[in-house]
Amino acid sequence: MPKMKTNKSAAKRFRLTGSGKVRRRQANKSHILTKKTPKRKRQLTQPALVSKADKGRVKRMLGR
């Protein structure tokens, strides 16, 4: 049986934590930043976790 291939676009966007959760970056931080408050922009830099519903799909794309 051939090896599973990692989806490279997913590998650049997601990272696994030590406990097996999937970390992602937050959206809405790339443009139209003038109308967003500094607090909102600062909080968008923090990583978030992938939802439970999508976790399995993302892990399969990462080859785990």
N, C-alpha and C positions, 0 to 999 in steps of 0.2 A: 504494500500500500504506500502511495507517495506521501511525502511530508505535507503538513498543512501550511499553506502560505499565509503570511501576515498581510493584512490589508494595510499598506504603507500610509495611506491618507489617515486612517484611524490611529495608527501608531504615532503619528505626529501630533494628534489632538488629545489623546487620552494616555493616562499613566496609572498603573496599579499601585495601591498603597500596600503596606506590609500586611494588613489584615485582609487583603483581597478586594477592597472596595475600589471603584473606578473614579479617578479624579478627572475633572475637565475644567476648561477655562470658561469664564462667563462671557456672554454675548453683550453687544451694545457698547463696546469700548473702542471702536475703531474710527467712527466719524460722527458728525453732528454732536460735538462735545460741548459747544458753547452754552447750550440751554440746559445742560445737566449740572447739577450742583457738585461742588468738590467732594462732598461726602459720598454722593452716589458713585462718582467716578472712582474714588478711592476704594469703595466696597466692591466695585466690579473687578478690581485687580486680584481679589482673593479667589483661590480655586474653589470649585464646588464639586459635589458628588453627582454622579449619573444616577438617575432615578432607578428604582427597583425594577420597573417595567422594561427599561432599556439595557440594564446591566448585562443580561445574558447575551444579547445581540452584540454588544460592544466587546465583551470578553471573547466571543467566537471570532470576531474580526481581528482581535489581537493575537489569536492563535493560542488561547489559554483554555 
